[in-house]
Structures are given as C-alpha cells and as structure tokens.
C-alpha cells in the first residue's frame, strides 16, 4: 500500500491492539463527506474519483494476484468499483453480487439477513466497497460467501466507516485467518447511539484535527452524520435522501440549507427502512400520527 500517490495520501492508524485502518485523505473524499447537499451526477462523479484514488494506493497489490469484487447491494453500486478498477488498471474486475436486509438496529449491533446472492465470479481475494456502521452487514455477507468459496484476503474500502465496525470485522477475519486491509475515507468515525450517525465531532472519531475544526464550524458543534442515514440514496433515490434530510434537520435542530433541498415527510412510515435512526423522536416530529 502506497502512502502517497498523485492527488491522495494515506496513513495507517491503530485503533486497538489488533486493529489498524488506513485513513485516506483527498479532495474527492472531502467533497463527499463535507457537502451534504451533493446529489445526482456530482455525487456519482465524486464517488467514482474517490474509489479510483483508493485503488491507486493499492494498485500494485491488486494487480499482483487475481481479485474479484463482492458487491453489496445497494450501497455498493455507489462505489463503482468495476469502472474505477478498469480506469486504474485497464483490467476487468469479476463481480459477485449479494443483497442484504437490515431487520433491526440496537446501538452498535444490527441484525442482517441475506436474501439473495450470486457468487459466480468466486475468488479467494475479494474487494468490497461499503459504508461501515456496526460491521454487521459485511460480517453477514462474508459468512454467506464462505459457504461457497474459500476466502484468504479481503480489501475493504469505505468512504465513511466506524472504528467499532472496523474492530468487529477485523475480529471476525482474524478468527478465521482471513487477511484484511481496511481503507477509510478521512476518519475512523465514532458511531452514534442510533447506529447510523458517523460524525467528525463524535468523541470516538479518529481523524485529522483540521477535519474536526471544519465540521465544528460547519455544523455549529452538532454531531451531523457525514453521509446521512442512507448512503447512496443521493444518486439512487434523491427524493428519499431529501426526505431523510428533512427529518435529520429537525432531529438535530439545524438549518435545512445544510442539506440543500429537503422534502417534508408526513409520517415516519414513509422512511420505514431507516426509522431506527429517528424512532425515539417520532412523536416530536409527527405528534398526530
């Protein structure tokens, strides 16, 4: 892994005795994590460039042995790993696909089911692009994958990932003698009590001081999630993202303009997949429902 490549830098950070993460810093990641009004094509473009820079740091390792993608639907679509891999290496990236369903969140623990998977590409060495909160989704996916293929190495890239999630995934991989390289964008975030928020201002966040100060100035000291409550909806379901942002602005008590355009929501049931993020405030938001 190269610590310096054109337009990007990376450094290894130890979170505990067993867990190290590589924190990557560059302008596209800053655009993703400090512009909550970024949606549509601009969001998609920032994602692609961020992924290319992640791959640029580990290009030599990825091209030394065969590697396949394990795409977790639907957030994995935002990472555009196949396109980024082709641009950086001029090679094809074989792709396995898996869908997950979150059936509940309790603090830093999530229950995850795997209703669909196609692992035709296989591969002992896989690369995954996924936003990491508790790490439960990735662990469930790796469990399912190992029912079908041997697994010796995992490369995890995450625009926004939690420190606790990194520790959980590392513990899982170490127990099964699976190599793991974790690359996070800008920070190893502390995970909010709702199991969704990844904020630069969380006391457990590990990041450069410049990002803490930037977030404090932008959000008036409030712990605003760097990627919202449903990462990827910025390009796959922009109206849903605007609705979630409307709820978030009210939960946090900050100006709607922080999130760009928002859309009012008449009931929390409209956003049932992410309702665990704000369920404790539902009566305040919709007193008549």
C-alpha positions as CSV (number, residue, x, y, z in Angstrom):
1,X,0.0,0.0,0.0
2,X,1.5,3.3,-1.1
3,X,1.1,6.2,1.4
4,X,1.5,8.8,-1.3
5,X,0.0,8.7,-4.8
6,X,-0.9,11.6,-7.2
7,X,-3.7,13.6,-5.6
8,X,-4.1,11.5,-2.4
9,X,-2.4,10.5,0.8
10,X,-2.9,7.6,3.3
11,X,-1.7,6.8,6.8
12,X,-2.1,3.7,9.0
13,X,-3.8,4.3,12.3
14,X,-4.0,1.8,15.1
15,X,-7.5,1.6,16.8
16,X,-6.6,-1.1,19.3
17,X,-4.1,-3.9,19.8
18,X,-5.5,-5.9,16.9
19,X,-7.0,-3.3,14.5
20,X,-5.3,-1.0,12.1
21,X,-7.1,1.1,9.4
22,X,-5.6,3.1,6.6
23,X,-7.1,6.6,6.6
24,X,-7.1,8.2,3.1
25,X,-7.3,11.9,2.5
26,X,-8.0,13.7,-0.7
27,X,-10.3,16.3,-2.3
28,X,-13.0,14.0,-3.7
29,X,-13.4,12.4,-0.3
30,X,-13.6,15.9,1.3
31,X,-16.3,16.8,-1.2
32,X,-18.3,13.6,-0.3
33,X,-18.0,14.0,3.4
34,X,-18.3,17.7,3.8
35,X,-21.1,18.5,1.3
36,X,-24.4,17.1,2.4
37,X,-26.2,18.8,-0.4
38,X,-24.2,16.8,-3.0
39,X,-26.7,14.7,-5.1
40,X,-27.2,13.2,-8.5
41,X,-24.4,13.3,-11.1
42,X,-22.0,15.3,-9.0
43,X,-22.3,12.8,-6.1
44,X,-21.8,10.0,-8.6
45,X,-18.7,11.6,-10.0
46,X,-17.2,12.3,-6.6
47,X,-17.8,8.6,-5.6
48,X,-16.0,7.4,-8.7
49,X,-13.0,9.6,-8.3
50,X,-12.8,8.7,-4.6
51,X,-12.8,5.0,-5.5
52,X,-10.1,5.5,-8.1
53,X,-7.9,7.1,-5.5
54,X,-8.5,4.3,-3.0
55,X,-7.4,1.8,-5.7
56,X,-4.4,3.9,-6.7
57,X,-3.0,3.5,-3.2
58,X,-3.0,-0.3,-3.5
59,X,-2.7,-0.8,-7.3
60,X,0.4,-3.0,-7.0
61,X,-1.2,-5.4,-4.6
62,X,-4.5,-5.6,-6.5
63,X,-2.7,-6.4,-9.8
64,X,-0.2,-9.0,-8.3
65,X,-2.9,-11.6,-7.8
66,X,-6.4,-12.3,-9.1
67,X,-9.1,-10.3,-7.3
68,X,-12.9,-10.2,-7.5
69,X,-15.4,-7.7,-6.2
70,X,-18.1,-8.6,-3.7
71,X,-20.8,-6.0,-4.4
72,X,-23.2,-5.5,-1.5
73,X,-26.5,-4.1,-2.9
74,X,-27.4,-1.4,-2.9
75,X,-24.8,0.8,-1.4
76,X,-22.0,-1.0,-3.3
77,X,-23.4,0.5,-6.6
78,X,-22.2,3.9,-5.5
79,X,-18.6,2.8,-5.3
80,X,-18.5,1.9,-9.0
81,X,-15.6,-0.5,-8.3
82,X,-15.7,-2.1,-11.7
83,X,-15.4,1.1,-13.6
84,X,-12.7,2.5,-11.3
85,X,-10.7,-0.7,-11.5
86,X,-10.8,-0.6,-15.3
87,X,-9.7,3.0,-15.3
88,X,-6.8,2.5,-12.9
89,X,-5.5,-0.9,-14.1
90,X,-7.0,-1.4,-17.6
91,X,-8.3,-4.8,-16.3
92,X,-11.8,-6.3,-15.8
93,X,-13.0,-6.8,-12.2
94,X,-15.1,-10.0,-11.9
95,X,-18.1,-9.3,-9.7
96,X,-20.1,-11.3,-7.2
97,X,-23.4,-9.8,-6.0
98,X,-25.2,-10.1,-2.7
99,X,-28.3,-8.3,-1.2
100,X,-28.8,-7.8,2.5
101,X,-31.7,-6.7,4.6
102,X,-31.4,-4.9,8.0
103,X,-34.1,-6.2,10.2
104,X,-33.2,-4.2,13.3
105,X,-30.7,-1.9,14.9
106,X,-29.8,-1.7,18.6
107,X,-26.9,0.7,19.4
108,X,-23.8,-0.7,17.7
109,X,-25.5,-4.0,16.8
110,X,-27.6,-4.7,13.7
111,X,-29.4,-7.9,12.7
112,X,-28.8,-8.6,9.0
113,X,-30.4,-11.2,6.7
114,X,-29.0,-12.2,3.3
115,X,-32.0,-12.9,1.0
116,X,-30.1,-13.1,-2.4
117,X,-26.6,-13.9,-3.6
118,X,-24.8,-14.7,-6.8
119,X,-21.2,-15.7,-6.3
120,X,-20.4,-16.9,-9.8
121,X,-17.2,-14.9,-10.1
122,X,-15.8,-16.5,-6.9
123,X,-12.2,-15.7,-5.9
124,X,-10.1,-16.2,-2.7
125,X,-9.2,-12.5,-2.7
126,X,-12.1,-10.0,-2.8
127,X,-12.6,-6.3,-2.7
128,X,-15.6,-4.7,-1.1
129,X,-16.9,-1.1,-1.2
130,X,-19.3,-0.4,1.6
131,X,-20.2,2.2,4.2
132,X,-19.5,0.6,7.6
133,X,-21.5,1.3,10.7
134,X,-21.6,-1.7,13.1
135,X,-19.9,-4.0,10.6
136,X,-22.8,-6.5,10.9
137,X,-23.7,-6.3,7.2
138,X,-20.2,-7.1,6.0
139,X,-19.8,-9.9,8.5
140,X,-23.1,-11.5,7.4
141,X,-22.0,-11.2,3.7
142,X,-18.6,-12.8,4.4
143,X,-20.3,-15.6,6.3
144,X,-22.5,-16.3,3.3
145,X,-19.6,-16.0,0.8
146,X,-17.6,-18.6,2.7
147,X,-20.3,-21.1,2.3
148,X,-19.5,-21.2,-1.4
149,X,-15.8,-20.2,-1.8
150,X,-12.5,-20.2,0.1
151,X,-11.5,-16.7,1.3
152,X,-8.0,-15.7,2.1
153,X,-7.9,-11.9,1.7
154,X,-10.4,-9.0,2.0
155,X,-9.8,-5.5,0.8
156,X,-12.4,-3.1,2.3
157,X,-12.8,0.4,1.1
158,X,-15.3,2.7,2.8
159,X,-16.0,6.4,2.1
160,X,-17.2,6.5,5.7
161,X,-16.6,3.8,8.3
162,X,-16.8,3.5,12.1
163,X,-14.0,2.5,14.4
164,X,-16.2,0.0,16.1
165,X,-17.2,-1.6,12.8
166,X,-13.6,-1.9,11.8
167,X,-12.8,-3.7,15.1
168,X,-15.7,-6.1,14.6
169,X,-14.8,-7.0,11.0
170,X,-11.1,-7.4,12.0
171,X,-12.1,-9.7,14.9
172,X,-14.2,-11.8,12.5
173,X,-11.4,-12.1,9.9
174,X,-8.6,-12.8,12.4
175,X,-10.6,-15.6,14.0
176,X,-10.8,-17.3,10.5
177,X,-7.3,-16.5,9.4
178,X,-8.5,-14.1,6.6
179,X,-6.3,-11.2,5.7
180,X,-8.0,-7.8,5.9
181,X,-6.9,-4.4,4.7
182,X,-9.3,-1.6,5.7
183,X,-9.2,1.8,4.0
184,X,-11.4,4.5,5.3
185,X,-12.2,8.0,4.0
186,X,-10.8,10.9,6.2
187,X,-11.7,9.2,9.5
188,X,-12.5,6.2,11.6
189,X,-15.8,7.5,12.9
190,X,-17.4,7.1,16.3
191,X,-20.8,5.5,15.8
192,X,-23.8,7.4,17.0
193,X,-26.2,6.0,19.6
194,X,-28.9,5.4,16.8
195,X,-26.5,3.1,14.9
196,X,-26.5,5.4,11.9
197,X,-24.6,8.6,12.6
198,X,-21.0,8.9,11.5
199,X,-19.9,12.3,12.7
200,X,-16.5,14.1,12.7
201,X,-17.5,15.5,16.1
202,X,-18.2,12.2,17.9
203,X,-15.7,11.9,20.8
204,X,-14.6,8.5,19.5
205,X,-13.8,9.7,16.0
206,X,-10.2,9.3,14.9
207,X,-9.3,11.9,12.3
208,X,-7.1,14.9,11.5
209,X,-7.7,18.0,13.7
210,X,-8.4,20.0,10.5
211,X,-11.5,18.0,9.8
212,X,-12.8,18.3,13.4
213,X,-12.5,22.0,13.2
214,X,-14.1,22.2,9.8
215,X,-17.1,20.1,10.9
216,X,-17.4,22.2,14.1
217,X,-17.6,25.4,12.1
218,X,-20.0,23.9,9.5
219,X,-22.4,22.4,11.9
220,X,-22.2,24.7,14.9
221,X,-20.8,22.0,17.1
222,X,-23.6,19.5,16.3
223,X,-22.8,15.8,15.5
224,X,-24.1,15.7,11.9
225,X,-23.5,12.4,10.1
226,X,-21.0,12.9,7.3
227,X,-23.0,10.7,4.9
228,X,-26.6,10.8,6.2
229,X,-28.8,7.9,7.1
230,X,-29.0,6.0,3.8
231,X,-25.7,6.4,1.9
232,X,-26.1,6.1,-1.9
233,X,-29.7,7.4,-1.9
234,X,-28.0,10.7,-3.0
235,X,-27.8,9.2,-6.5
236,X,-30.2,6.2,-6.5
237,X,-33.2,7.8,-4.7
238,X,-32.6,11.6,-4.4
239,X,-36.2,12.3,-3.2
240,X,-35.8,9.8,-0.4
241,X,-32.5,11.4,0.5
242,X,-34.2,14.8,0.7
243,X,-36.9,13.4,2.9
244,X,-34.4,11.8,5.2
245,X,-32.5,15.1,5.3
246,X,-35.7,16.9,6.3
247,X,-36.1,14.6,9.2
248,X,-32.4,14.9,10.1
249,X,-32.6,18.7,10.1
250,X,-35.4,18.6,12.6
251,X,-33.9,16.0,14.9
252,X,-30.6,17.9,15.0
253,X,-32.2,21.4,15.1
254,X,-30.2,22.8,12.2
255,X,-31.0,24.8,9.1
256,X,-32.4,22.8,6.2
257,X,-30.0,24.6,3.9
258,X,-27.2,22.5,5.4
259,X,-28.6,19.6,3.3
260,X,-29.6,21.6,0.2
261,X,-33.1,20.9,-1.0
262,X,-35.3,18.9,1.5
263,X,-38.8,17.4,1.2
264,X,-41.2,17.4,4.2
265,X,-42.5,14.0,5.3
266,X,-46.0,13.4,6.7
267,X,-45.2,10.2,8.5
268,X,-42.2,8.2,9.6
269,X,-43.6,5.2,7.9
270,X,-42.6,6.7,4.6
271,X,-39.0,6.1,5.7
272,X,-39.5,2.8,7.4
273,X,-36.2,1.3,6.3
274,X,-34.3,3.9,8.2
275,X,-36.8,4.6,11.0
276,X,-34.4,3.2,13.7
277,X,-32.3,6.4,13.1
278,X,-35.0,8.7,14.4
279,X,-37.6,6.4,16.1
280,X,-37.0,8.0,19.5
281,X,-38.1,11.4,18.1
282,X,-41.1,10.2,16.1
283,X,-43.7,11.7,18.5
284,X,-42.0,15.0,18.4
285,X,-41.8,15.0,14.6
286,X,-45.4,13.8,13.9
287,X,-47.4,14.4,17.1
288,X,-50.7,13.5,15.4
289,X,-49.6,10.1,13.9
